[in-house]
């Protein structure tokens, strides 16, 4: 794996983890107006970044890239 792939993978996984933590916080604050929608948005962002991280790793394998992109687009 190239240095740039490692950096992109690390950034995507970190953003996904932060998004999940913020979604958990939004769930705890669900009595606040808009908190559930914000939590849902954060879950979608985490989902897209999670699968995007693995797209970076597959490199030139087109079949794996397309399969992962299908999972990624569930979040969008």
Gaussian input, Z-matrix of N, CA and C with variables (Angstrom, degrees):
# hf/3-21g

backbone

0 1
 N
 C     1     B1
 C     2     B2     1     A1
 N     3     B3     2     A2     1     D1
 C     4     B4     3     A3     2     D2
 C     5     B5     4     A4     3     D3
 N     6     B6     5     A5     4     D4
 C     7     B7     6     A6     5     D5
 C     8     B8     7     A7     6     D6
 N     9     B9     8     A8     7     D7
 C    10    B10     9     A9     8     D8
 C    11    B11    10    A10     9     D9
 N    12    B12    11    A11    10    D10
 C    13    B13    12    A12    11    D11
 C    14    B14    13    A13    12    D12
 N    15    B15    14    A14    13    D13
 C    16    B16    15    A15    14    D14
 C    17    B17    16    A16    15    D15
 N    18    B18    17    A17    16    D16
 C    19    B19    18    A18    17    D17
 C    20    B20    19    A19    18    D18
 N    21    B21    20    A20    19    D19
 C    22    B22    21    A21    20    D20
 C    23    B23    22    A22    21    D21
 N    24    B24    23    A23    22    D22
 C    25    B25    24    A24    23    D23
 C    26    B26    25    A25    24    D24
 N    27    B27    26    A26    25    D25
 C    28    B28    27    A27    26    D26
 C    29    B29    28    A28    27    D27
 N    30    B30    29    A29    28    D28
 C    31    B31    30    A30    29    D29
 C    32    B32    31    A31    30    D30
 N    33    B33    32    A32    31    D31
 C    34    B34    33    A33    32    D32
 C    35    B35    34    A34    33    D33
 N    36    B36    35    A35    34    D34
 C    37    B37    36    A36    35    D35
 C    38    B38    37    A37    36    D36
 N    39    B39    38    A38    37    D37
 C    40    B40    39    A39    38    D38
 C    41    B41    40    A40    39    D39
 N    42    B42    41    A41    40    D40
 C    43    B43    42    A42    41    D41
 C    44    B44    43    A43    42    D42
 N    45    B45    44    A44    43    D43
 C    46    B46    45    A45    44    D44
 C    47    B47    46    A46    45    D45
 N    48    B48    47    A47    46    D46
 C    49    B49    48    A48    47    D47
 C    50    B50    49    A49    48    D48
 N    51    B51    50    A50    49    D49
 C    52    B52    51    A51    50    D50
 C    53    B53    52    A52    51    D51
 N    54    B54    53    A53    52    D52
 C    55    B55    54    A54    53    D53
 C    56    B56    55    A55    54    D54
 N    57    B57    56    A56    55    D55
 C    58    B58    57    A57    56    D56
 C    59    B59    58    A58    57    D57
 N    60    B60    59    A59    58    D58
 C    61    B61    60    A60    59    D59
 C    62    B62    61    A61    60    D60
 N    63    B63    62    A62    61    D61
 C    64    B64    63    A63    62    D62
 C    65    B65    64    A64    63    D63
 N    66    B66    65    A65    64    D64
 C    67    B67    66    A66    65    D65
 C    68    B68    67    A67    66    D66
 N    69    B69    68    A68    67    D67
 C    70    B70    69    A69    68    D68
 C    71    B71    70    A70    69    D69
 N    72    B72    71    A71    70    D70
 C    73    B73    72    A72    71    D71
 C    74    B74    73    A73    72    D72
 N    75    B75    74    A74    73    D73
 C    76    B76    75    A75    74    D74
 C    77    B77    76    A76    75    D75
 N    78    B78    77    A77    76    D76
 C    79    B79    78    A78    77    D77
 C    80    B80    79    A79    78    D78
 N    81    B81    80    A80    79    D79
 C    82    B82    81    A81    80    D80
 C    83    B83    82    A82    81    D81
 N    84    B84    83    A83    82    D82
 C    85    B85    84    A84    83    D83
 C    86    B86    85    A85    84    D84
 N    87    B87    86    A86    85    D85
 C    88    B88    87    A87    86    D86
 C    89    B89    88    A88    87    D87
 N    90    B90    89    A89    88    D88
 C    91    B91    90    A90    89    D89
 C    92    B92    91    A91    90    D90
 N    93    B93    92    A92    91    D91
 C    94    B94    93    A93    92    D92
 C    95    B95    94    A94    93    D93
 N    96    B96    95    A95    94    D94
 C    97    B97    96    A96    95    D95
 C    98    B98    97    A97    96    D96
 N    99    B99    98    A98    97    D97
 C   100   B100    99    A99    98    D98
 C   101   B101   100   A100    99    D99
 N   102   B102   101   A101   100   D100
 C   103   B103   102   A102   101   D101
 C   104   B104   103   A103   102   D102
 N   105   B105   104   A104   103   D103
 C   106   B106   105   A105   104   D104
 C   107   B107   106   A106   105   D105
 N   108   B108   107   A107   106   D106
 C   109   B109   108   A108   107   D107
 C   110   B110   109   A109   108   D108
 N   111   B111   110   A110   109   D109
 C   112   B112   111   A111   110   D110
 C   113   B113   112   A112   111   D111
 N   114   B114   113   A113   112   D112
 C   115   B115   114   A114   113   D113
 C   116   B116   115   A115   114   D114
 N   117   B117   116   A116   115   D115
 C   118   B118   117   A117   116   D116
 C   119   B119   118   A118   117   D117
 N   120   B120   119   A119   118   D118
 C   121   B121   120   A120   119   D119
 C   122   B122   121   A121   120   D120
 N   123   B123   122   A122   121   D121
 C   124   B124   123   A123   122   D122
 C   125   B125   124   A124   123   D123
 N   126   B126   125   A125   124   D124
 C   127   B127   126   A126   125   D125
 C   128   B128   127   A127   126   D126
 N   129   B129   128   A128   127   D127
 C   130   B130   129   A129   128   D128
 C   131   B131   130   A130   129   D129
 N   132   B132   131   A131   130   D130
 C   133   B133   132   A132   131   D131
 C   134   B134   133   A133   132   D132
 N   135   B135   134   A134   133   D133
 C   136   B136   135   A135   134   D134
 C   137   B137   136   A136   135   D135
 N   138   B138   137   A137   136   D136
 C   139   B139   138   A138   137   D137
 C   140   B140   139   A139   138   D138
 N   141   B141   140   A140   139   D139
 C   142   B142   141   A141   140   D140
 C   143   B143   142   A142   141   D141
 N   144   B144   143   A143   142   D142
 C   145   B145   144   A144   143   D143
 C   146   B146   145   A145   144   D144
 N   147   B147   146   A146   145   D145
 C   148   B148   147   A147   146   D146
 C   149   B149   148   A148   147   D147
 N   150   B150   149   A149   148   D148
 C   151   B151   150   A150   149   D149
 C   152   B152   151   A151   150   D150
 N   153   B153   152   A152   151   D151
 C   154   B154   153   A153   152   D152
 C   155   B155   154   A154   153   D153
 N   156   B156   155   A155   154   D154
 C   157   B157   156   A156   155   D155
 C   158   B158   157   A157   156   D156
 N   159   B159   158   A158   157   D157
 C   160   B160   159   A159   158   D158
 C   161   B161   160   A160   159   D159
 N   162   B162   161   A161   160   D160
 C   163   B163   162   A162   161   D161
 C   164   B164   163   A163   162   D162
 N   165   B165   164   A164   163   D163
 C   166   B166   165   A165   164   D164
 C   167   B167   166   A166   165   D165
 N   168   B168   167   A167   166   D166
 C   169   B169   168   A168   167   D167
 C   170   B170   169   A169   168   D168
 N   171   B171   170   A170   169   D169
 C   172   B172   171   A171   170   D170
 C   173   B173   172   A172   171   D171
 N   174   B174   173   A173   172   D172
 C   175   B175   174   A174   173   D173
 C   176   B176   175   A175   174   D174
 N   177   B177   176   A176   175   D175
 C   178   B178   177   A177   176   D176
 C   179   B179   178   A178   177   D177
 N   180   B180   179   A179   178   D178
 C   181   B181   180   A180   179   D179
 C   182   B182   181   A181   180   D180
 N   183   B183   182   A182   181   D181
 C   184   B184   183   A183   182   D182
 C   185   B185   184   A184   183   D183
 N   186   B186   185   A185   184   D184
 C   187   B187   186   A186   185   D185
 C   188   B188   187   A187   186   D186
 N   189   B189   188   A188   187   D187
 C   190   B190   189   A189   188   D188
 C   191   B191   190   A190   189   D189
 N   192   B192   191   A191   190   D190
 C   193   B193   192   A192   191   D191
 C   194   B194   193   A193   192   D192
 N   195   B195   194   A194   193   D193
 C   196   B196   195   A195   194   D194
 C   197   B197   196   A196   195   D195
 N   198   B198   197   A197   196   D196
 C   199   B199   198   A198   197   D197
 C   200   B200   199   A199   198   D198
 N   201   B201   200   A200   199   D199
 C   202   B202   201   A201   200   D200
 C   203   B203   202   A202   201   D201
 N   204   B204   203   A203   202   D202
 C   205   B205   204   A204   203   D203
 C   206   B206   205   A205   204   D204
 N   207   B207   206   A206   205   D205
 C   208   B208   207   A207   206   D206
 C   209   B209   208   A208   207   D207
 N   210   B210   209   A209   208   D208
 C   211   B211   210   A210   209   D209
 C   212   B212   211   A211   210   D210
 N   213   B213   212   A212   211   D211
 C   214   B214   213   A213   212   D212
 C   215   B215   214   A214   213   D213
 N   216   B216   215   A215   214   D214
 C   217   B217   216   A216   215   D215
 C   218   B218   217   A217   216   D216
 N   219   B219   218   A218   217   D217
 C   220   B220   219   A219   218   D218
 C   221   B221   220   A220   219   D219
 N   222   B222   221   A221   220   D220
 C   223   B223   222   A222   221   D221
 C   224   B224   223   A223   222   D222
 N   225   B225   224   A224   223   D223
 C   226   B226   225   A225   224   D224
 C   227   B227   226   A226   225   D225

   B1=1.4455
   B2=1.5278
   B3=1.3211
   B4=1.4511
   B5=1.5163
   B6=1.3163
   B7=1.4586
   B8=1.5335
   B9=1.3324
   B10=1.4640
   B11=1.5303
   B12=1.3336
   B13=1.4603
   B14=1.5225
   B15=1.3231
   B16=1.4630
   B17=1.5201
   B18=1.3218
   B19=1.4637
   B20=1.5244
   B21=1.3196
   B22=1.4714
   B23=1.5263
   B24=1.3297
   B25=1.4598
   B26=1.5302
   B27=1.3251
   B28=1.4618
   B29=1.5197
   B30=1.3147
   B31=1.4635
   B32=1.5254
   B33=1.3250
   B34=1.4646
   B35=1.5293
   B36=1.3169
   B37=1.4592
   B38=1.5250
   B39=1.3252
   B40=1.4665
   B41=1.5203
   B42=1.3220
   B43=1.4645
   B44=1.5237
   B45=1.3183
   B46=1.4552
   B47=1.5283
   B48=1.3136
   B49=1.4683
   B50=1.5237
   B51=1.3226
   B52=1.4628
   B53=1.5225
   B54=1.3167
   B55=1.4593
   B56=1.5251
   B57=1.3368
   B58=1.4570
   B59=1.5282
   B60=1.3203
   B61=1.4674
   B62=1.5292
   B63=1.3179
   B64=1.4635
   B65=1.5264
   B66=1.3301
   B67=1.4674
   B68=1.5265
   B69=1.3183
   B70=1.4563
   B71=1.5282
   B72=1.3103
   B73=1.4646
   B74=1.5320
   B75=1.3226
   B76=1.4642
   B77=1.5233
   B78=1.3284
   B79=1.4564
   B80=1.5289
   B81=1.3147
   B82=1.4668
   B83=1.5231
   B84=1.3199
   B85=1.4619
   B86=1.5290
   B87=1.3255
   B88=1.4616
   B89=1.5205
   B90=1.3318
   B91=1.4577
   B92=1.5322
   B93=1.3240
   B94=1.4655
   B95=1.5292
   B96=1.3223
   B97=1.4603
   B98=1.5333
   B99=1.3178
   B100=1.4591
   B101=1.5185
   B102=1.3144
   B103=1.4670
   B104=1.5241
   B105=1.3293
   B106=1.4631
   B107=1.5275
   B108=1.3220
   B109=1.4639
   B110=1.5246
   B111=1.3200
   B112=1.4670
   B113=1.5258
   B114=1.3305
   B115=1.4597
   B116=1.5165
   B117=1.3365
   B118=1.4610
   B119=1.5141
   B120=1.3222
   B121=1.4635
   B122=1.5287
   B123=1.3161
   B124=1.4605
   B125=1.5252
   B126=1.3194
   B127=1.4693
   B128=1.5257
   B129=1.3304
   B130=1.4652
   B131=1.5228
   B132=1.3258
   B133=1.4699
   B134=1.5233
   B135=1.3239
   B136=1.4671
   B137=1.5245
   B138=1.3286
   B139=1.4730
   B140=1.5389
   B141=1.3255
   B142=1.4647
   B143=1.5251
   B144=1.3166
   B145=1.4643
   B146=1.5214
   B147=1.3395
   B148=1.4615
   B149=1.5245
   B150=1.3440
   B151=1.4616
   B152=1.5236
   B153=1.3329
   B154=1.4608
   B155=1.5176
   B156=1.3185
   B157=1.4659
   B158=1.5229
   B159=1.2992
   B160=1.4586
   B161=1.5269
   B162=1.3196
   B163=1.4697
   B164=1.5219
   B165=1.3022
   B166=1.4669
   B167=1.5238
   B168=1.3125
   B169=1.4590
   B170=1.5303
   B171=1.3470
   B172=1.4645
   B173=1.5186
   B174=1.3054
   B175=1.4602
   B176=1.5105
   B177=1.3330
   B178=1.4581
   B179=1.5303
   B180=1.3158
   B181=1.4691
   B182=1.5316
   B183=1.3251
   B184=1.4663
   B185=1.5235
   B186=1.3301
   B187=1.4654
   B188=1.5240
   B189=1.3227
   B190=1.4677
   B191=1.5217
   B192=1.3206
   B193=1.4613
   B194=1.5278
   B195=1.3150
   B196=1.4710
   B197=1.5284
   B198=1.3267
   B199=1.4640
   B200=1.5270
   B201=1.3144
   B202=1.4628
   B203=1.5183
   B204=1.3179
   B205=1.4605
   B206=1.5276
   B207=1.3357
   B208=1.4699
   B209=1.5230
   B210=1.3393
   B211=1.4573
   B212=1.5238
   B213=1.3142
   B214=1.4647
   B215=1.5208
   B216=1.3156
   B217=1.4582
   B218=1.5300
   B219=1.3122
   B220=1.4603
   B221=1.5284
   B222=1.3159
   B223=1.4641
   B224=1.5056
   B225=1.3163
   B226=1.4605
   B227=1.4987
   A1=107.66
   A2=116.02
   A3=121.94
   A4=111.43
   A5=116.21
   A6=121.64
   A7=111.50
   A8=116.74
   A9=119.66
   A10=111.29
   A11=117.58
   A12=120.36
   A13=111.11
   A14=116.67
   A15=120.55
   A16=110.32
   A17=116.97
   A18=121.21
   A19=110.16
   A20=117.25
   A21=120.59
   A22=111.73
   A23=117.11
   A24=120.87
   A25=110.68
   A26=116.40
   A27=121.26
   A28=111.18
   A29=117.36
   A30=120.78
   A31=110.61
   A32=117.88
   A33=121.35
   A34=111.64
   A35=117.48
   A36=120.86
   A37=110.36
   A38=117.51
   A39=121.20
   A40=110.78
   A41=117.31
   A42=120.65
   A43=110.42
   A44=117.20
   A45=120.80
   A46=110.88
   A47=117.34
   A48=120.87
   A49=111.61
   A50=117.48
   A51=120.55
   A52=110.43
   A53=117.20
   A54=121.16
   A55=111.92
   A56=116.90
   A57=120.04
   A58=111.38
   A59=116.69
   A60=119.88
   A61=111.23
   A62=116.34
   A63=119.65
   A64=111.79
   A65=117.24
   A66=120.26
   A67=110.24
   A68=117.21
   A69=120.93
   A70=110.65
   A71=116.73
   A72=120.78
   A73=110.76
   A74=116.58
   A75=119.94
   A76=110.67
   A77=117.55
   A78=120.35
   A79=110.69
   A80=116.35
   A81=119.69
   A82=112.01
   A83=116.18
   A84=121.38
   A85=110.91
   A86=117.34
   A87=121.12
   A88=114.17
   A89=117.99
   A90=120.12
   A91=112.12
   A92=116.78
   A93=121.70
   A94=108.64
   A95=116.26
   A96=120.24
   A97=110.61
   A98=116.77
   A99=122.84
   A100=114.31
   A101=118.31
   A102=120.55
   A103=111.78
   A104=117.71
   A105=119.72
   A106=111.72
   A107=116.49
   A108=119.69
   A109=110.63
   A110=115.77
   A111=120.32
   A112=110.38
   A113=116.93
   A114=120.61
   A115=112.20
   A116=116.69
   A117=120.22
   A118=112.46
   A119=115.53
   A120=119.87
   A121=110.78
   A122=116.20
   A123=119.85
   A124=111.82
   A125=116.95
   A126=119.22
   A127=111.17
   A128=116.59
   A129=119.83
   A130=111.15
   A131=117.09
   A132=121.04
   A133=110.34
   A134=116.54
   A135=119.95
   A136=111.23
   A137=116.12
   A138=121.03
   A139=110.67
   A140=115.70
   A141=120.24
   A142=110.58
   A143=117.66
   A144=120.28
   A145=112.25
   A146=117.28
   A147=120.30
   A148=110.57
   A149=116.74
   A150=119.68
   A151=111.40
   A152=116.93
   A153=120.11
   A154=112.23
   A155=116.00
   A156=119.81
   A157=110.75
   A158=116.66
   A159=119.14
   A160=112.01
   A161=116.77
   A162=119.16
   A163=110.43
   A164=116.43
   A165=120.40
   A166=109.89
   A167=116.84
   A168=121.40
   A169=112.55
   A170=118.29
   A171=119.24
   A172=112.85
   A173=118.16
   A174=120.74
   A175=113.90
   A176=117.14
   A177=121.07
   A178=113.85
   A179=118.74
   A180=121.78
   A181=108.49
   A182=116.17
   A183=122.04
   A184=111.96
   A185=117.98
   A186=120.19
   A187=111.78
   A188=117.00
   A189=120.43
   A190=110.40
   A191=116.90
   A192=121.23
   A193=110.98
   A194=117.25
   A195=121.13
   A196=110.47
   A197=117.12
   A198=120.05
   A199=111.07
   A200=116.88
   A201=120.26
   A202=111.60
   A203=117.56
   A204=119.25
   A205=111.09
   A206=117.44
   A207=120.12
   A208=110.66
   A209=117.45
   A210=120.17
   A211=111.41
   A212=115.79
   A213=120.59
   A214=111.46
   A215=117.36
   A216=120.47
   A217=113.30
   A218=118.90
   A219=120.98
   A220=109.37
   A221=116.09
   A222=120.71
   A223=114.38
   A224=116.44
   A225=118.06
   A226=110.45
   D1=135.87
   D2=-179.89
   D3=-73.21
   D4=160.73
   D5=178.72
   D6=-59.30
   D7=-41.35
   D8=-179.74
   D9=-67.37
   D10=-33.94
   D11=176.86
   D12=-66.35
   D13=-39.30
   D14=178.89
   D15=-64.89
   D16=-41.35
   D17=179.22
   D18=-65.02
   D19=-47.00
   D20=179.47
   D21=-63.19
   D22=-41.10
   D23=178.31
   D24=-62.27
   D25=-45.18
   D26=-179.60
   D27=-63.26
   D28=-42.81
   D29=179.76
   D30=-64.16
   D31=-44.41
   D32=-178.90
   D33=-64.34
   D34=-42.90
   D35=179.30
   D36=-66.86
   D37=-39.29
   D38=178.90
   D39=-64.91
   D40=-44.89
   D41=178.18
   D42=-62.61
   D43=-39.16
   D44=178.51
   D45=-63.27
   D46=-44.07
   D47=179.43
   D48=-65.48
   D49=-42.36
   D50=178.10
   D51=-63.61
   D52=-41.24
   D53=177.85
   D54=-61.38
   D55=-40.42
   D56=178.35
   D57=-66.18
   D58=-40.00
   D59=177.90
   D60=-64.75
   D61=-41.40
   D62=178.20
   D63=-68.54
   D64=-34.22
   D65=176.38
   D66=-66.24
   D67=-38.18
   D68=175.83
   D69=-63.02
   D70=-42.17
   D71=177.08
   D72=-63.55
   D73=-41.55
   D74=177.90
   D75=-63.53
   D76=-36.65
   D77=178.09
   D78=-64.76
   D79=-38.74
   D80=178.01
   D81=-67.06
   D82=-25.43
   D83=179.52
   D84=-102.74
   D85=29.88
   D86=-172.24
   D87=-65.43
   D88=-14.80
   D89=176.67
   D90=-73.12
   D91=-17.41
   D92=177.37
   D93=-77.58
   D94=137.45
   D95=-179.07
   D96=-62.22
   D97=128.52
   D98=177.88
   D99=89.15
   D100=-5.30
   D101=-177.49
   D102=-66.99
   D103=-38.62
   D104=179.96
   D105=-67.41
   D106=-39.41
   D107=177.24
   D108=-65.48
   D109=-40.65
   D110=178.25
   D111=-63.97
   D112=-41.65
   D113=177.20
   D114=-63.35
   D115=-39.98
   D116=176.69
   D117=-63.72
   D118=-39.94
   D119=177.33
   D120=-63.69
   D121=-41.39
   D122=178.74
   D123=-66.01
   D124=-36.64
   D125=176.01
   D126=-64.35
   D127=-39.91
   D128=178.17
   D129=-64.40
   D130=-41.91
   D131=178.52
   D132=-64.24
   D133=-40.57
   D134=178.72
   D135=-64.81
   D136=-41.00
   D137=179.24
   D138=-61.01
   D139=-47.92
   D140=-178.16
   D141=-63.64
   D142=-42.45
   D143=179.86
   D144=-69.35
   D145=-34.41
   D146=178.55
   D147=-61.08
   D148=-50.49
   D149=-178.82
   D150=-73.97
   D151=-29.35
   D152=175.56
   D153=-64.15
   D154=-32.88
   D155=177.96
   D156=-63.52
   D157=-39.90
   D158=-179.48
   D159=-76.82
   D160=-23.67
   D161=172.58
   D162=-64.85
   D163=-35.37
   D164=178.77
   D165=-64.40
   D166=-37.27
   D167=-174.17
   D168=-72.87
   D169=-34.47
   D170=-173.35
   D171=-68.81
   D172=-21.00
   D173=175.17
   D174=68.76
   D175=-116.08
   D176=-172.55
   D177=-97.45
   D178=5.22
   D179=178.23
   D180=-77.51
   D181=98.95
   D182=-173.86
   D183=-63.67
   D184=-41.09
   D185=-178.56
   D186=-63.13
   D187=-42.84
   D188=178.06
   D189=-67.09
   D190=-38.89
   D191=179.40
   D192=-62.27
   D193=-43.46
   D194=179.77
   D195=-67.13
   D196=-41.70
   D197=178.36
   D198=-61.29
   D199=-44.58
   D200=179.67
   D201=-67.96
   D202=-34.62
   D203=179.67
   D204=-68.38
   D205=-28.97
   D206=176.19
   D207=-66.19
   D208=-39.17
   D209=175.21
   D210=-68.41
   D211=-37.16
   D212=-179.01
   D213=-62.68
   D214=-40.60
   D215=-174.99
   D216=-73.06
   D217=-8.56
   D218=171.84
   D219=-61.70
   D220=-37.38
   D221=-179.49
   D222=-72.65
   D223=-23.54
   D224=179.89
   D225=-87.85

